[in-house]
Amino acid sequence: MRVSPIVFPDPETLGRKLAAEIAVEIEDAARAGRPFTLGCPGGRSAASTYRALADEVAARRLDLGHVVIVMMDEYVEATPLGSHGWEYHPIDPGLPHSCLRFGREEIVGRMNAAAGPGRGITPERLWGPDPADPEAYDRQIAELGGIDLFLLASGAGDGHIAFNPAGSPADSWTRVVPLGEQTRTDNLATFPTFGGLDDVPRYGVTVGIGTIRTQSKRVVMVAHGSDKGKAAARLARAEGYEADWPATVFADCARPRLYLDQAAVAASAALTSL
């Protein structure tokens, strides 16, 4: 279905609104005595939300012991095995561009510092997919009851979501994928520690389109900034999954919302008027 965007003046206002929603859901889950599972992208799109969420944790004095953070993807190194194909393993989680590093420092670290000692997210509650057994990630998520809220982001140039490239099947699950040149180019801006395109890994392990669609109880797609004009235009007119712009899967998910800022909307309008 087509999702009418909610437009905010800037990324900070957007982040505060979304963080307040997440905080309420964390409180509701605690009162119900159940886990709260938050699906998270790395990178720029949700950064203002993560900062504001730490403020909400401090202001509401939240205990985060029941919160699980599910990261969407991770970069992968590939080792050839001769005629037997490739062996995949995740990059060093201490590297600046590691998605697990991002989750540990930019999401969990901020929230735990705000919660205080003994009230934070324990290390085993920060999850990431394993390229050696990617299918296990879908089972792990399903066994917990799915993802209460999945924060989503769209690639600026090609509409990738997590590391799902254009053409990803609607029923795809967690798997290792080669990263397209446009996706790798987009990530140069996400992680400025890359010296150039040759430094960006060529493979990633990612939740699938089917994972996002079937395992989410609610999704919020976030796009802000003038560089996301093309993405904002595609997302705002999406009525369902379009394989050439994988982020459109959000429109097929349960209880979808689309949060944009004015810069993305203005850039989108400029493109459509050409």
Number of C-alpha atoms within 10 A of each C-alpha: 13 17 18 14 18 13 18 19 12 16 23 16 16 23 23 19 16 21 23 17 14 20 18 14 17 24 17 13 17 18 9 9 10 13 18 24 25 22 20 22 23 25 17 15 23 25 17 18 25 22 18 23 25 23 20 22 25 17 11 13 13 22 22 23 17 19 21 23 23 23 24 27 29 29 25 25 18 18 11 10 9 7 6 7 10 12 13 19 20 20 18 14 16 12 12 14 24 20 24 28 18 20 24 21 13 18 23 25 16 20 27 24 14 22 24 15 9 11 17 23 21 15 11 8 16 18 20 21 26 21 27 14 14 18 17 15 22 20 13 13 17 15 9 13 15 22 25 21 23 28 24 25 25 26 26 21 16 20 28 27 27 27 29 32 23 18 12 20 16 17 12 15 20 26 23 28 18 15 21 17 13 16 24 20 18 17 19 18 12 15 16 11 13 16 10 11 14 10 11 20 17 18 22 25 30 28 27 26 26 19 22 31 22 16 19 26 18 18 25 19 24 26 30 27 19 18 16 25 26 23 27 32 18 17 30 19 15 21 16 17 20 20 19 14 24 26 29 27 24 34 26 19 23 16 14 21 21 21 21 26 24 18 22 24 25 16 20 21 15 12 12 10 6 5
